[in-house]
Amino acid sequence: MNDTITAKQRQRITEELLGISQRQSGLMAQLSVPEGGQEEQDDENEVVYAQLEALAAKAAELILQYLDNLPERRLSRCPFTGEVLSMRIDDFGLDGFFWNNSAPRRPEQKFPETYFAIDGALKLEGAPEKSPLLCCPGPDVPYVLPRLLQYDEIKVVVSHIKIGPHTAYLMIYYADPAPQGIYRVNDWGTERYWETGTPDPELFTPGLYIDVPAEPGEMDFDLKPWIKAGKLLWIAPGDENLTLHGHASGCPYLDLPGSRNPKYIQNGEAWEFDPEEEVQVQKDMDEEELRKLLQEIEKGEE
Amino acid sequence: MNTINEPVAFLVKQADIAALFSEMELQCNEGSAFYRANAGSVADTDIRAVYGELLADQDFLRACRIIAQPDLYVTTRAAGTQGLSETRLHRKKTEGDWAVLIETVEDDGILLTAFPDYRAYLGAWTEDFAGAHDATTANYIPPRVSLEEFLFALHTVDSFRRVSYQNMLDHAFMDRVYIRIPEFNESMANSVKSMDIRWLLPAFMAVTPGIERYRTNLGVENLTMLLNQDFFEEGKLASGEDVLVFGEAGQVMGVEFFHSWLFSCGFEINVAGTGNFQVVERLFIAPTVLTNHFVRLEEAEGGKAMVNHQAYTKEQLEIKLDELFSNAFSMEVAPVRITEKSSPAPSSGAAAVKRDATPSSSPAAVKRDAATSSVVPASKNAENSGGVPRQAKAATQGRPAAPVQTVAPAQAAPKFCRNCGSKINLGVAFCPSCGFKIK
């Protein structure tokens, strides 16, 4: 295919891939339950292996079709150079393999040299997609990561995109020049980002995927001070020219209603990660551990 | 190749440059500050007698070779409380990393300051002129806007100042400061023509070398950007008249420049290309109390330009200048053709010195020995040597001297009174506004 994928084609590919995935699981299960003698088992396995190989080849072909033909969208603009950032993205919905949280399928992107990291948020508009793939599109409203913006050379641009019926916000970080020795953040909706080696050049060169999640505790949803400080610029929803704005007045991304907790979506259900619950659990554990420690100390003194 | 660790400065008479170059058998190329300067004049100075020691000084000879036949030069124009000035930095690759700054000083003097490399020059420049900010501020003119839109934004800043001054004079207080649309348009037309560097728009036009080469159409359609970026909001007076009310961007930048802007500077970097020098960068910098406004002009189609404006901390400004200069200084250069008429003119005069490259150095700080026509620095060196005149070869923590008057190749620029800033005609002895002695 040379043209951009259509919604129907994308749906077909997704369904076929899910079917293949199910069959692969079934075949793998057969391999793991040996019956009869070793020779018989090897013969049976050979058949299964051949089937698995055929399925893998078909899956690879479908993924290639999917990746090669995802639509390219103009999403952001570098605040240092003015260069437009275009990205090939599955914006048909959250049920595509692009959004598979633990094993996303994403095409190689050609971003501006000043690109640093991509984060995002998404507010569901209507029922979540019914897909077995786990999707983690972030909280309902945009936020920034102060640990990145503390560096003079890093700025973030907030923009808007529709993913299916849902309203999504992109927080794309740019750096000029790229700071050395700091970790970035996982690509939006994934558990990884490609680290080219800036934190530990000798260790990582030429690069590898690493997992640096945006922790809920470090998300700052109060965007206005960051605009005033010149660290956050924004692009109005629907602005095809992607004009950057540095003023807080009229910014459509301030004080938006919605949950500040990251959410997960799977099989038509959405649920949130509540950091306060986590903290409470951690706190309870800490108190228990402290109590035990004090008891041990007291014992020792006796 | 000999090297220096600190800037070294030489003071010569402008009128003697041609004779000096002739003595050194140097001809100027088009990149030299002295190209076309006083061509055809006749020397009546015994150059050997006056500049004998300097002519034997290898550093001086090297500096002269660089300024006569550069393969890269940087024109720098500055506008501040001391009026408009221009300096030129020269580099010749075959002479190593040296960057030699030429500036005119009082009493027909030319100060040649040799820096070990461009980084030393930039370090000195930023130390002297950049705002020492360590926190970022909002950029209300994010990249990229057209040159026309940028000019409108600058005039909006000026308009806020204009209205603020008027309100002060009228003892008027306004919750929402506004300007009438005809007044905005008319004052912009006058501002562009004025070249009055006390205002941001004319200062930008005056100090950015080569700005006049871009095609501009200052039509009202450029107001759209101002409304879009909240420089203005549309308003209506009780009379029904439409006005432009200053928005967040207009007010913040207006107040910033109203209270804290004193200086602006333009750079143009030229590198020898095939057949001629090519402009590789045009920059404008205006430090304020909040930030260092940095502007980079980018060529666009149809002879137009786009503007990339940034609000930089001092460190960011240093990094960006270093990046742009580094790119230019590492470019491949083509051989520069030298034409016959490029010789600068010899003329009378007797003053030669190699001296400290301190920012305060000027002919007034130079002690002259009438008998020998030699000159020495008047301060520390003279005292330490018991007042005995000598040729000083001192290298100190060098900085470029404060920008001074335009050197040879500069375009004729309007002058302004150093005391009150009023525009004055060339040749007048006193400021018509405040009476300050001009010459």
Chai-1 contact restraints between the chains, C-beta under 6 A:
chainA,res_idxA,chainB,res_idxB,connection_type,confidence,min_distance_angstrom,max_distance_angstrom,comment,restraint_id
A,P79,B,P142,contact,1.0,0.0,6.0,A-B,restraint_1
A,G82,B,P143,contact,1.0,0.0,6.0,A-B,restraint_2
A,G82,B,R144,contact,1.0,0.0,6.0,A-B,restraint_3
A,G82,B,N308,contact,1.0,0.0,6.0,A-B,restraint_4
A,D152,B,T136,contact,1.0,0.0,6.0,A-B,restraint_5
A,D152,B,T313,contact,1.0,0.0,6.0,A-B,restraint_6
A,D152,B,Q316,contact,1.0,0.0,6.0,A-B,restraint_7
A,K228,B,A138,contact,1.0,0.0,6.0,A-B,restraint_8
A,A229,B,T136,contact,1.0,0.0,6.0,A-B,restraint_9
A,G230,B,T136,contact,1.0,0.0,6.0,A-B,restraint_10
A,G230,B,T137,contact,1.0,0.0,6.0,A-B,restraint_11
A,G230,B,A138,contact,1.0,0.0,6.0,A-B,restraint_12
A,G230,B,N139,contact,1.0,0.0,6.0,A-B,restraint_13
A,G230,B,A311,contact,1.0,0.0,6.0,A-B,restraint_14
A,L233,B,P142,contact,1.0,0.0,6.0,A-B,restraint_15
A,L244,B,P142,contact,1.0,0.0,6.0,A-B,restraint_16
A,G246,B,A138,contact,1.0,0.0,6.0,A-B,restraint_17
A,G246,B,N139,contact,1.0,0.0,6.0,A-B,restraint_18
A,G246,B,Y140,contact,1.0,0.0,6.0,A-B,restraint_19
A,G246,B,P142,contact,1.0,0.0,6.0,A-B,restraint_20
A,H247,B,D230,contact,1.0,0.0,6.0,A-B,restraint_21
A,H247,B,E248,contact,1.0,0.0,6.0,A-B,restraint_22
A,H247,B,A249,contact,1.0,0.0,6.0,A-B,restraint_23
A,S249,B,D230,contact,1.0,0.0,6.0,A-B,restraint_24
A,S249,B,E248,contact,1.0,0.0,6.0,A-B,restraint_25
